Amino acid sequence: MSMNPIAPVLALVTIAGVSVAFARDGESLVGQNAPPITTTDFLQAKGRTSVADFKGEVLMIECFATWCGPCVGMMPHLSKLTEEYGKKGFTVISISKEPRDTVLKFLTQKNVTEVNYTMGCGGGTQNYPAPGIPKGFLIGVDGKVIWEGHPASMPIDLLEQELKKVKITPEMKASTAQASLAYAETLISSKEVLRGANVLSAIAKEHKGTDAAKQAEVRSAAITKDPALSKELAAQKQIDKLVGGIELPKEKLKSKDRVTTADQLAALASKFASDAPASAELARSWATAIRDDWKVVR
């Protein structure tokens, strides 16, 4: 559908009955309600994967790509921010239009720093105008965008000032726990059992003594008693050990180790084929990600 050239610079999208304005390409989002992201594939997500999930806290949405040198240069910076301010109510979700296998190839073969924040793959930031990347959008506790630009130029005093407004209530904690439980179940249902089990373990630890923690412990026990799920879990633990992090590798593999590791993963894929088919497919995907060279594809 063509756009009216004299139409307002804001477009409207309706979410849960509420109209939210978002900027078109080239326009600023600062001062506006943060629009939704439509990303569905995440790495290192703990359960909250929508902008609305972080209302009352501070969120940065970053648009990046593995082929973008300045974006790669921001990874240590974003990890440092997460380490320093994560427990105070700050979260980074960095999203690439590239598919997961491309992102994993890069992280396995080229990345030189550990990433401790959430990454999204396959796009989903069409409501966030980013004619140049990296570009970050800082969303305040009231759900409005309070800053946008190159992540390196974000004023730390602005971040710290906004974090002073964060008041984590019991209701917010309960909501976070429930979102995490739902996310874990989604992973388990798709046979990403180890990832789901890791989320459950985090819930039990971070929400100790709550109903959510008890639910997580019960679900974790059920996995070990389920014949099919327990086999997938055991298989995925082997893959995790080989690749250095089944969800997101902690460090790149040395060139001389890539062929050996890929061959080991291919052997595991054959071994798991009958008893743990989802893990067999996962091992094959990882073997490809490690063996095939990462290439710049724009």
Rosetta blueprint (number, residue, H / E / L):
1 M L
2 S L
3 M L
4 N L
5 P L
6 I L
7 A L
8 P L
9 V L
10 L E
11 A E
12 L E
13 V E
14 T E
15 I E
16 A L
17 G L
18 V E
19 S E
20 V E
21 A E
22 F E
23 A E
24 R L
25 D L
26 G L
27 E L
28 S L
29 L L
30 V L
31 G L
32 Q L
33 N E
34 A L
35 P L
36 P L
37 I L
38 T L
39 T L
40 T L
41 D E
42 F E
43 L E
44 Q L
45 A L
46 K L
47 G L
48 R L
49 T L
50 S L
51 V H
52 A H
53 D H
54 F H
55 K L
56 G L
57 E L
58 V E
59 L E
60 M E
61 I E
62 E E
63 C E
64 F E
65 A L
66 T L
67 W L
68 C L
69 G H
70 P H
71 C H
72 V H
73 G H
74 M H
75 M H
76 P H
77 H H
78 L H
79 S H
80 K H
81 L H
82 T H
83 E H
84 E H
85 Y H
86 G H
87 K H
88 K H
89 G L
90 F E
91 T E
92 V E
93 I E
94 S E
95 I E
96 S E
97 K L
98 E L
99 P L
100 R H
101 D H
102 T H
103 V H
104 L H
105 K H
106 F H
107 L H
108 T H
109 Q H
110 K L
111 N L
112 V L
113 T L
114 E L
115 V L
116 N L
117 Y L
118 T E
119 M E
120 G E
121 C E
122 G L
123 G L
124 G L
125 T L
126 Q L
127 N L
128 Y L
129 P L
130 A L
131 P L
132 G L
133 I L
134 P L
135 K E
136 G E
137 F E
138 L E
139 I E
140 G L
141 V L
142 D L
143 G L
144 K E
145 V E
146 I E
147 W E
148 E E
149 G E
150 H L
151 P H
152 A H
153 S H
154 M L
155 P L
156 I H
157 D H
158 L H
159 L H
160 E H
161 Q H
162 E H
163 L H
164 K L
165 K L
166 V L
167 K L
168 I L
169 T L
170 P H
171 E H
172 M H
173 K H
174 A H
175 S H
176 T H
177 A H
178 Q H
179 A H
180 S H
181 L H
182 A H
183 Y H
184 A H
185 E H
186 T H
187 L H
188 I H
189 S H
190 S L
191 K L
192 E L
193 V H
194 L H
195 R H
196 G H
197 A H
198 N H
199 V H
200 L H
201 S H
202 A H
203 I H
204 A H
205 K H
206 E H
207 H L
208 K L
209 G L
210 T L
211 D H
212 A H
213 A H
214 K H
215 Q H
216 A H
217 E H
218 V H
219 R H
220 S H
221 A H
222 A H
223 I H
224 T H
225 K H
226 D L
227 P H
228 A H
229 L H
230 S H
231 K H
232 E H
233 L H
234 A H
235 A H
236 Q H
237 K H
238 Q H
239 I H
240 D H
241 K H
242 L H
243 V H
244 G L
245 G L
246 I L
247 E L
248 L L
249 P L
250 K L
251 E L
252 K L
253 L L
254 K L
255 S H
256 K H
257 D H
258 R H
259 V H
260 T H
261 T H
262 A H
263 D H
264 Q H
265 L H
266 A H
267 A H
268 L H
269 A H
270 S H
271 K H
272 F H
273 A L
274 S L
275 D L
276 A L
277 P H
278 A H
279 S H
280 A H
281 E H
282 L H
283 A H
284 R H
285 S H
286 W H
287 A H
288 T H
289 A H
290 I H
291 R H
292 D L
293 D L
294 W L
295 K L
296 V L
297 V L
298 R L
